[in-house]
């Protein structure tokens, strides 16, 4: 396997991981809107718990810095931070960083 093929495979895995975490954050945001639409969300549902386990390590610390009054901007900050880190990691893998 050549270095470029290995780098390409690694970049694909990196992108998939970052996309998965980003989608988990978006899913968690949408879940917070459901009760306002009259849809009950069971916090003990295994899928809901998995989303919290995946996203809380990132959202929790950011929430302390990005909550203003009743508005929580931590998902937006997390998505921006994820994109910055993804690009930095890709740069390291490709060798341009």
N, CA, C and O atoms as CSV, one atom per row, in Angstrom:
chain,resi,resn,atom,element,x,y,z
A,1,UNK,N,N,0.855,-1.188,0.000
A,1,UNK,CA,C,0.000,0.000,0.000
A,1,UNK,C,C,0.890,1.237,0.000
A,1,UNK,O,O,1.804,1.346,0.817
A,2,UNK,N,N,0.631,2.157,-0.901
A,2,UNK,CA,C,1.442,3.367,-1.005
A,2,UNK,C,C,1.038,4.374,0.066
A,2,UNK,O,O,-0.026,4.272,0.678
A,3,UNK,N,N,1.916,5.342,0.269
A,3,UNK,CA,C,1.625,6.372,1.272
A,3,UNK,C,C,0.389,7.183,0.908
A,3,UNK,O,O,-0.397,7.548,1.781
A,4,UNK,N,N,0.217,7.467,-0.391
A,4,UNK,CA,C,-0.944,8.267,-0.791
A,4,UNK,C,C,-2.245,7.484,-0.598
A,4,UNK,O,O,-3.269,8.064,-0.234
A,5,UNK,N,N,-2.211,6.183,-0.837
A,5,UNK,CA,C,-3.404,5.364,-0.621
A,5,UNK,C,C,-3.724,5.283,0.866
A,5,UNK,O,O,-4.889,5.326,1.261
A,6,UNK,N,N,-2.680,5.166,1.690
A,6,UNK,CA,C,-2.890,5.100,3.131
A,6,UNK,C,C,-3.417,6.440,3.647
A,6,UNK,O,O,-4.313,6.471,4.491
A,7,UNK,N,N,-2.870,7.536,3.146
A,7,UNK,CA,C,-3.342,8.860,3.549
A,7,UNK,C,C,-4.780,9.075,3.113
A,7,UNK,O,O,-5.579,9.655,3.848
A,8,UNK,N,N,-5.111,8.604,1.909
A,8,UNK,CA,C,-6.474,8.738,1.419
A,8,UNK,C,C,-7.456,7.957,2.293
A,8,UNK,O,O,-8.533,8.455,2.622
A,9,UNK,N,N,-7.084,6.741,2.663
A,9,UNK,CA,C,-7.926,5.935,3.542
A,9,UNK,C,C,-8.074,6.570,4.910
A,9,UNK,O,O,-9.163,6.568,5.484
A,10,UNK,N,N,-6.990,7.113,5.435
A,10,UNK,CA,C,-7.029,7.768,6.739
A,10,UNK,C,C,-7.898,9.020,6.690
A,10,UNK,O,O,-8.654,9.293,7.622
A,11,UNK,N,N,-7.790,9.774,5.608
A,11,UNK,CA,C,-8.634,10.965,5.446
A,11,UNK,C,C,-10.108,10.588,5.388
A,11,UNK,O,O,-10.952,11.300,5.932
A,12,UNK,N,N,-10.420,9.488,4.739
A,12,UNK,CA,C,-11.808,9.030,4.670
A,12,UNK,C,C,-12.322,8.678,6.058
A,12,UNK,O,O,-13.442,9.043,6.413
A,13,UNK,N,N,-11.526,7.980,6.840
A,13,UNK,CA,C,-11.931,7.618,8.203
A,13,UNK,C,C,-12.098,8.866,9.055
A,13,UNK,O,O,-13.068,8.978,9.806
A,14,UNK,N,N,-11.169,9.801,8.948
A,14,UNK,CA,C,-11.257,11.052,9.710
A,14,UNK,C,C,-12.536,11.793,9.359
A,14,UNK,O,O,-13.254,12.250,10.248
A,15,UNK,N,N,-12.825,11.915,8.071
A,15,UNK,CA,C,-14.044,12.606,7.644
A,15,UNK,C,C,-15.296,11.914,8.171
A,15,UNK,O,O,-16.228,12.583,8.617
A,16,UNK,N,N,-15.327,10.585,8.125
A,16,UNK,CA,C,-16.490,9.844,8.622
A,16,UNK,C,C,-16.709,10.066,10.113
A,16,UNK,O,O,-17.841,10.256,10.557
A,17,UNK,N,N,-15.628,10.040,10.883
A,17,UNK,CA,C,-15.748,10.251,12.331
A,17,UNK,C,C,-16.273,11.656,12.630
A,17,UNK,O,O,-17.181,11.823,13.444
A,18,UNK,N,N,-15.704,12.657,11.972
A,18,UNK,CA,C,-16.146,14.029,12.215
A,18,UNK,C,C,-17.578,14.248,11.736
A,18,UNK,O,O,-18.335,14.970,12.386
A,19,UNK,N,N,-17.963,13.647,10.623
A,19,UNK,CA,C,-19.341,13.760,10.145
A,19,UNK,C,C,-20.306,13.079,11.102
A,19,UNK,O,O,-21.396,13.593,11.353
A,20,UNK,N,N,-19.917,11.929,11.639
A,20,UNK,CA,C,-20.760,11.220,12.591
A,20,UNK,C,C,-21.008,12.058,13.840
A,20,UNK,O,O,-22.143,12.160,14.306
A,21,UNK,N,N,-19.955,12.655,14.379
A,21,UNK,CA,C,-20.110,13.491,15.580
A,21,UNK,C,C,-20.944,14.729,15.257
A,21,UNK,O,O,-21.782,15.131,16.065
A,22,UNK,N,N,-20.733,15.330,14.107
A,22,UNK,CA,C,-21.520,16.501,13.708
A,22,UNK,C,C,-23.001,16.143,13.575
A,22,UNK,O,O,-23.864,16.894,14.029
A,23,UNK,N,N,-23.295,15.010,12.960
A,23,UNK,CA,C,-24.685,14.579,12.833
A,23,UNK,C,C,-25.304,14.247,14.187
A,23,UNK,O,O,-26.490,14.493,14.407
A,24,UNK,N,N,-24.510,13.695,15.086
A,24,UNK,CA,C,-25.010,13.410,16.433
A,24,UNK,C,C,-25.374,14.712,17.147
A,24,UNK,O,O,-26.380,14.769,17.855
A,25,UNK,N,N,-24.567,15.754,16.966
A,25,UNK,CA,C,-24.871,17.049,17.574
A,25,UNK,C,C,-26.158,17.612,16.974
A,25,UNK,O,O,-27.019,18.101,17.706
A,26,UNK,N,N,-26.294,17.549,15.672
A,26,UNK,CA,C,-27.514,18.047,15.026
A,26,UNK,C,C,-28.744,17.261,15.469
A,26,UNK,O,O,-29.808,17.839,15.690
A,27,UNK,N,N,-28.600,15.949,15.599
A,27,UNK,CA,C,-29.721,15.128,16.066
A,27,UNK,C,C,-30.110,15.525,17.490
A,27,UNK,O,O,-31.294,15.582,17.824
A,28,UNK,N,N,-29.127,15.793,18.306
A,28,UNK,CA,C,-29.417,16.190,19.687
A,28,UNK,C,C,-30.132,17.542,19.733
A,28,UNK,O,O,-31.028,17.743,20.553
A,29,UNK,N,N,-29.744,18.455,18.866
A,29,UNK,CA,C,-30.425,19.753,18.794
A,29,UNK,C,C,-31.879,19.556,18.388
A,29,UNK,O,O,-32.783,20.135,18.991
A,30,UNK,N,N,-32.101,18.741,17.369
A,30,UNK,CA,C,-33.477,18.498,16.911
A,30,UNK,C,C,-34.303,17.848,18.013
A,30,UNK,O,O,-35.485,18.156,18.165
A,31,UNK,N,N,-33.694,16.952,18.780
A,31,UNK,CA,C,-34.414,16.312,19.878
A,31,UNK,C,C,-34.862,17.313,20.937
A,31,UNK,O,O,-35.876,17.100,21.601
A,32,UNK,N,N,-34.117,18.401,21.101
A,32,UNK,CA,C,-34.538,19.410,22.083
A,32,UNK,C,C,-35.738,20.202,21.588
A,32,UNK,O,O,-36.452,20.805,22.389
A,33,UNK,N,N,-35.968,20.209,20.282
A,33,UNK,CA,C,-37.115,20.932,19.729
A,33,UNK,C,C,-38.403,20.125,19.802
A,33,UNK,O,O,-39.490,20.703,19.811
A,34,UNK,N,N,-38.302,18.803,19.854
A,34,UNK,CA,C,-39.487,17.952,19.796
A,34,UNK,C,C,-40.498,18.210,20.916
A,34,UNK,O,O,-41.697,18.241,20.638
A,35,UNK,N,N,-40.070,18.395,22.167
A,35,UNK,CA,C,-41.074,18.669,23.211
A,35,UNK,C,C,-41.884,19.937,22.939
A,35,UNK,O,O,-43.048,20.014,23.332
A,36,UNK,N,N,-41.298,20.920,22.283
A,36,UNK,CA,C,-42.042,22.139,21.956
A,36,UNK,C,C,-43.122,21.866,20.911
A,36,UNK,O,O,-44.090,22.619,20.797
A,37,UNK,N,N,-42.949,20.780,20.147
A,37,UNK,CA,C,-43.939,20.386,19.149
A,37,UNK,C,C,-44.946,19.392,19.732
A,37,UNK,O,O,-45.801,18.866,19.019
A,38,UNK,N,N,-44.830,19.146,21.032
A,38,UNK,CA,C,-45.760,18.234,21.685
A,38,UNK,C,C,-45.365,16.774,21.587
A,38,UNK,O,O,-46.169,15.897,21.903
A,39,UNK,N,N,-44.141,16.495,21.155
A,39,UNK,CA,C,-43.658,15.121,21.026
A,39,UNK,C,C,-42.803,14.802,22.242
A,39,UNK,O,O,-41.815,15.483,22.515
A,40,UNK,N,N,-43.191,13.764,22.965
A,40,UNK,CA,C,-42.459,13.370,24.170
A,40,UNK,C,C,-41.202,12.595,23.788
A,40,UNK,O,O,-41.257,11.685,22.960
A,41,UNK,N,N,-40.072,12.957,24.390
A,41,UNK,CA,C,-38.801,12.280,24.150
A,41,UNK,C,C,-38.412,11.560,25.435
A,41,UNK,O,O,-38.263,12.184,26.486
A,42,UNK,N,N,-38.250,10.258,25.344
A,42,UNK,CA,C,-37.873,9.441,26.504
A,42,UNK,C,C,-36.363,9.538,26.712
A,42,UNK,O,O,-35.600,9.045,25.881
A,43,UNK,N,N,-35.913,10.166,27.808
A,43,UNK,CA,C,-34.470,10.317,28.021
A,43,UNK,C,C,-33.764,8.989,28.302
A,43,UNK,O,O,-32.535,8.928,28.267
A,44,UNK,N,N,-34.518,7.935,28.579
A,44,UNK,CA,C,-33.915,6.630,28.849
A,44,UNK,C,C,-33.867,5.732,27.612
A,44,UNK,O,O,-33.424,4.586,27.690
A,45,UNK,N,N,-34.320,6.250,26.480
A,45,UNK,CA,C,-34.229,5.520,25.225
A,45,UNK,C,C,-32.748,5.294,24.915
A,45,UNK,O,O,-31.952,6.228,25.014
A,46,UNK,N,N,-32.365,4.065,24.541
A,46,UNK,CA,C,-30.938,3.786,24.289
A,46,UNK,C,C,-30.310,4.680,23.215
A,46,UNK,O,O,-29.134,5.031,23.315
A,47,UNK,N,N,-31.071,5.041,22.209
A,47,UNK,CA,C,-30.520,5.904,21.154
A,47,UNK,C,C,-30.275,7.310,21.697
A,47,UNK,O,O,-29.257,7.931,21.393
A,48,UNK,N,N,-31.209,7.803,22.497
A,48,UNK,CA,C,-31.050,9.131,23.111
A,48,UNK,C,C,-29.849,9.124,24.044
A,48,UNK,O,O,-29.054,10.064,24.052
A,49,UNK,N,N,-29.723,8.085,24.811
A,49,UNK,CA,C,-28.584,7.985,25.744
A,49,UNK,C,C,-27.263,7.929,24.981
A,49,UNK,O,O,-26.277,8.539,25.395
A,50,UNK,N,N,-27.243,7.196,23.866
A,50,UNK,CA,C,-26.031,7.117,23.047
A,50,UNK,C,C,-25.668,8.492,22.489
A,50,UNK,O,O,-24.499,8.876,22.493
A,51,UNK,N,N,-26.666,9.232,22.010
A,51,UNK,CA,C,-26.409,10.587,21.512
A,51,UNK,C,C,-25.802,11.468,22.599
A,51,UNK,O,O,-24.875,12.236,22.341
A,52,UNK,N,N,-26.332,11.352,23.821
A,52,UNK,CA,C,-25.789,12.139,24.930
A,52,UNK,C,C,-24.358,11.714,25.253
A,52,UNK,O,O,-23.506,12.562,25.517
A,53,UNK,N,N,-24.087,10.412,25.235
A,53,UNK,CA,C,-22.739,9.935,25.531
A,53,UNK,C,C,-21.727,10.383,24.478
A,53,UNK,O,O,-20.566,10.643,24.793
A,54,UNK,N,N,-22.173,10.469,23.237
A,54,UNK,CA,C,-21.276,10.883,22.158
A,54,UNK,C,C,-21.022,12.386,22.207
A,54,UNK,O,O,-19.892,12.832,22.006
A,55,UNK,N,N,-22.067,13.168,22.473
A,55,UNK,CA,C,-21.960,14.623,22.334
A,55,UNK,C,C,-21.629,15.366,23.624
A,55,UNK,O,O,-21.033,16.442,23.571
A,56,UNK,N,N,-21.993,14.829,24.759
A,56,UNK,CA,C,-21.809,15.577,26.010
A,56,UNK,C,C,-20.356,15.903,26.340
A,56,UNK,O,O,-20.097,16.979,26.880
A,57,UNK,N,N,-19.379,15.013,26.037
A,57,UNK,CA,C,-17.990,15.395,26.322
A,57,UNK,C,C,-17.544,16.657,25.573
A,57,UNK,O,O,-16.642,17.360,26.029
A,58,UNK,N,N,-18.157,16.940,24.451
A,58,UNK,CA,C,-17.830,18.146,23.693
A,58,UNK,C,C,-18.740,19.306,24.074
A,58,UNK,O,O,-18.273,20.430,24.259
A,59,UNK,N,N,-20.034,19.036,24.192
A,59,UNK,CA,C,-20.990,20.109,24.470
A,59,UNK,C,C,-20.925,20.603,25.917
A,59,UNK,O,O,-21.102,21.794,26.172
A,60,UNK,N,N,-20.678,19.709,26.851
A,60,UNK,CA,C,-20.673,20.078,28.268
A,60,UNK,C,C,-19.718,21.224,28.602
A,60,UNK,O,O,-20.146,22.247,29.136
A,61,UNK,N,N,-18.425,21.064,28.292
A,61,UNK,CA,C,-17.488,22.152,28.593
A,61,UNK,C,C,-17.801,23.436,27.810
A,61,UNK,O,O,-17.650,24.541,28.333
A,62,UNK,N,N,-18.238,23.280,26.557
A,62,UNK,CA,C,-18.562,24.464,25.762
A,62,UNK,C,C,-19.788,25.188,26.308
A,62,UNK,O,O,-19.886,26.411,26.215
A,63,UNK,N,N,-20.722,24.429,26.879
A,63,UNK,CA,C,-21.958,25.018,27.388
A,63,UNK,C,C,-21.667,26.063,28.468
A,63,UNK,O,O,-22.359,27.076,28.567
A,64,UNK,N,N,-20.647,25.807,29.262
A,64,UNK,CA,C,-20.300,26.761,30.329
A,64,UNK,C,C,-19.843,28.104,29.764
A,64,UNK,O,O,-19.996,29.142,30.406
A,65,UNK,N,N,-19.279,28.071,28.549
A,65,UNK,CA,C,-18.748,29.287,27.939
A,65,UNK,C,C,-19.707,29.944,26.956
A,65,UNK,O,O,-19.564,31.129,26.654
A,66,UNK,N,N,-20.681,29.193,26.453
A,66,UNK,CA,C,-21.488,29.694,25.342
A,66,UNK,C,C,-22.976,29.791,25.645
A,66,UNK,O,O,-23.786,29.879,24.722
A,67,UNK,N,N,-23.347,29.776,26.910
A,67,UNK,CA,C,-24.751,29.931,27.264
A,67,UNK,C,C,-24.975,31.369,27.724
A,67,UNK,O,O,-24.309,31.858,28.636
A,68,UNK,N,N,-25.916,32.023,27.080
A,68,UNK,CA,C,-26.240,33.407,27.409
A,68,UNK,C,C,-27.722,33.460,27.746
A,68,UNK,O,O,-28.577,33.326,26.870
A,69,UNK,N,N,-28.013,33.657,29.019
A,69,UNK,CA,C,-29.401,33.636,29.453
A,69,UNK,C,C,-29.973,32.253,29.256
A,69,UNK,O,O,-29.457,31.278,29.801
A,70,UNK,N,N,-31.039,32.162,28.480
A,70,UNK,CA,C,-31.692,30.876,28.224
A,70,UNK,C,C,-31.253,30.260,26.894
A,70,UNK,O,O,-31.783,29.225,26.489
A,71,UNK,N,N,-30.301,30.880,26.219
A,71,UNK,CA,C,-29.895,30.410,24.894
A,71,UNK,C,C,-28.536,29.718,24.990
A,71,UNK,O,O,-27.561,30.282,25.486
A,72,UNK,N,N,-28.506,28.482,24.500
A,72,UNK,CA,C,-27.291,27.670,24.527
A,72,UNK,C,C,-26.705,27.606,23.119
A,72,UNK,O,O,-27.293,27.010,22.217
A,73,UNK,N,N,-25.556,28.217,22.946
A,73,UNK,CA,C,-24.886,28.233,21.653
A,73,UNK,C,C,-23.820,27.145,21.532
A,73,UNK,O,O,-23.054,27.139,20.568
A,74,UNK,N,N,-23.761,26.224,22.497
A,74,UNK,CA,C,-22.707,25.212,22.477
A,74,UNK,C,C,-22.745,24.317,21.233
A,74,UNK,O,O,-21.676,23.954,20.743
A,75,UNK,N,N,-23.921,23.936,20.689
A,75,UNK,CA,C,-23.872,23.127,19.459
A,75,UNK,C,C,-23.236,23.866,18.283
A,75,UNK,O,O,-22.499,23.267,17.499
A,76,UNK,N,N,-23.513,25.148,18.158
A,76,UNK,CA,C,-22.911,25.928,17.075
A,76,UNK,C,C,-21.406,26.024,17.275
A,76,UNK,O,O,-20.634,25.844,16.333
A,77,UNK,N,N,-20.992,26.309,18.507
A,77,UNK,CA,C,-19.562,26.393,18.810
A,77,UNK,C,C,-18.883,25.045,18.580
A,77,UNK,O,O,-17.760,24.990,18.077
A,78,UNK,N,N,-19.565,23.953,18.949
A,78,UNK,CA,C,-18.993,22.616,18.762
A,78,UNK,C,C,-18.820,22.292,17.281
A,78,UNK,O,O,-17.797,21.732,16.885
A,79,UNK,N,N,-19.803,22.636,16.468
A,79,UNK,CA,C,-19.698,22.362,15.034
A,79,UNK,C,C,-18.570,23.164,14.397
A,79,UNK,O,O,-17.848,22.651,13.542
A,80,UNK,N,N,-18.415,24.413,14.807
A,80,UNK,CA,C,-17.309,25.236,14.292
A,80,UNK,C,C,-15.976,24.659,14.751
A,80,UNK,O,O,-15.043,24.535,13.957
A,81,UNK,N,N,-15.885,24.310,16.020
A,81,UNK,CA,C,-14.655,23.734,16.564
A,81,UNK,C,C,-14.318,22.403,15.888
A,81,UNK,O,O,-13.155,22.146,15.577
A,82,UNK,N,N,-15.315,21.565,15.661
A,82,UNK,CA,C,-15.085,20.295,14.967
A,82,UNK,C,C,-14.520,20.517,13.567
A,82,UNK,O,O,-13.606,19.810,13.141
A,83,UNK,N,N,-15.061,21.492,12.863
A,83,UNK,CA,C,-14.585,21.771,11.507
A,83,UNK,C,C,-13.138,22.269,11.521
A,83,UNK,O,O,-12.343,21.883,10.664
A,84,UNK,N,N,-12.796,23.115,12.478
A,84,UNK,CA,C,-11.424,23.617,12.593
A,84,UNK,C,C,-10.471,22.463,12.891
A,84,UNK,O,O,-9.420,22.341,12.262
A,85,UNK,N,N,-10.840,21.620,13.848
A,85,UNK,CA,C,-9.982,20.492,14.216
A,85,UNK,C,C,-9.871,19.505,13.060
A,85,UNK,O,O,-8.791,18.974,12.801
A,86,UNK,N,N,-10.987,19.252,12.358
A,86,UNK,CA,C,-10.954,18.334,11.212
A,86,UNK,C,C,-9.969,18.823,10.155
A,86,UNK,O,O,-9.176,18.041,9.629
A,87,UNK,N,N,-10.022,20.102,9.849
A,87,UNK,CA,C,-9.106,20.655,8.841
A,87,UNK,C,C,-7.650,20.593,9.300
A,87,UNK,O,O,-6.754,20.341,8.495
A,88,UNK,N,N,-7.416,20.822,10.594
A,88,UNK,CA,C,-6.055,20.735,11.120
A,88,UNK,C,C,-5.538,19.299,11.039
A,88,UNK,O,O,-4.397,19.069,10.637
A,89,UNK,N,N,-6.374,18.338,11.419
A,89,UNK,CA,C,-5.965,16.929,11.364
A,89,UNK,C,C,-5.713,16.511,9.920
A,89,UNK,O,O,-4.743,15.807,9.638
A,90,UNK,N,N,-6.576,16.937,9.009
A,90,UNK,CA,C,-6.361,16.626,7.598
A,90,UNK,C,C,-5.052,17.232,7.093
A,90,UNK,O,O,-4.326,16.606,6.321
A,91,UNK,N,N,-4.764,18.436,7.531
A,91,UNK,CA,C,-3.518,19.083,7.128
A,91,UNK,C,C,-2.293,18.321,7.626
A,91,UNK,O,O,-1.283,18.222,6.930
A,92,UNK,N,N,-2.397,17.790,8.827
A,92,UNK,CA,C,-1.289,17.005,9.364
A,92,UNK,C,C,-1.117,15.714,8.574
A,92,UNK,O,O,0.005,15.314,8.265
A,93,UNK,N,N,-2.232,15.063,8.248
A,93,UNK,CA,C,-2.165,13.805,7.497
A,93,UNK,C,C,-1.606,14.041,6.095
A,93,UNK,O,O,-0.772,13.270,5.619
A,94,UNK,N,N,-2.062,15.099,5.439
A,94,UNK,CA,C,-1.622,15.389,4.081
A,94,UNK,C,C,-0.209,15.984,4.097
A,94,UNK,O,O,0.526,15.857,3.118
A,95,UNK,N,N,0.167,16.622,5.186
A,95,UNK,CA,C,1.491,17.211,5.291
A,95,UNK,C,C,1.547,18.672,4.942
A,95,UNK,O,O,2.622,19.205,4.669
A,96,UNK,N,N,0.385,19.341,4.947
A,96,UNK,CA,C,0.365,20.768,4.608
A,96,UNK,C,C,0.204,21.641,5.833
A,96,UNK,O,O,0.109,22.862,5.705
A,97,UNK,N,N,0.173,21.063,6.992
A,97,UNK,CA,C,-0.011,21.875,8.197
A,97,UNK,C,C,1.285,22.028,8.919
A,97,UNK,O,O,1.338,22.680,9.962
